[in-house]
């Protein structure tokens, strides 16, 4: 019987719904916030030395929640310095939310925002067509490399835009996460097509090592409460399953045997731990800071 499974990325509104449930049920943003507060100041220490303005490129900036925390850290390190913050983000809905967030945030007088509604690849193509190669003091690509067709080429291109003292920050799921276990085992059975790639810190490290690039790695512990995934018909649980498998309406369209295998896998120690009656999925992230 042919499967009717299709990629979650093929339904942008369902993707955003599942992404919001994921953020609500996970410590994703909290662990990034902790990284921004504790580790990022050290990373930023050299990027703006004696510069009249600091140029920051956010690739896949989403709704701007983490971006604004990063900007706050840059402002704290370089008080009063002008910051040019350009955002590459393909979702009009996310850009709108980002703009609303900026409008509701104080202390951004010295930050100039520019939004580009395009993918990383479209940005690169446009810059090449316009024969521009603007240089940046800080580029960050947070949880977005799953959605580019050629990960090594994307990293190479944005790395080539770094100024001499600049840094490129990549955040992806850790090779020590439940994602890695789930993806390596079942990725080939899921409808990924070319809209989404399974990539973890292990893959990024291999790419950087083969390119001879210097980097530091920071592990960011995180979890996600997936207890509701095991309650048949639970709306949040079904959206989380969609997000975990990158499959639209996974629980309704997956072949019964595959669904059974994945549900069992999600309970195992390689993916999750049981704590206080909850099933907590290992959502660990890795922050990789790359030198010019």
PyMOL commands that set and color helices and strands:
alter all, ss='L'
color gray80, all
select helices_A, chain A and resi 8-10+12-25+28-38+40-44+65-77+92-103+120-129+145-147+151-159+178-189+201-210+227-230+235-245+250-253+256-267
alter helices_A, ss='H'
color red, helices_A
select strands_A, chain A and resi 53-59+82-88+111-116+136-142+162-173+215-220+223-225+272-275+278-282+285-291
alter strands_A, ss='S'
color yellow, strands_A
deselect
rebuild
show_as cartoon
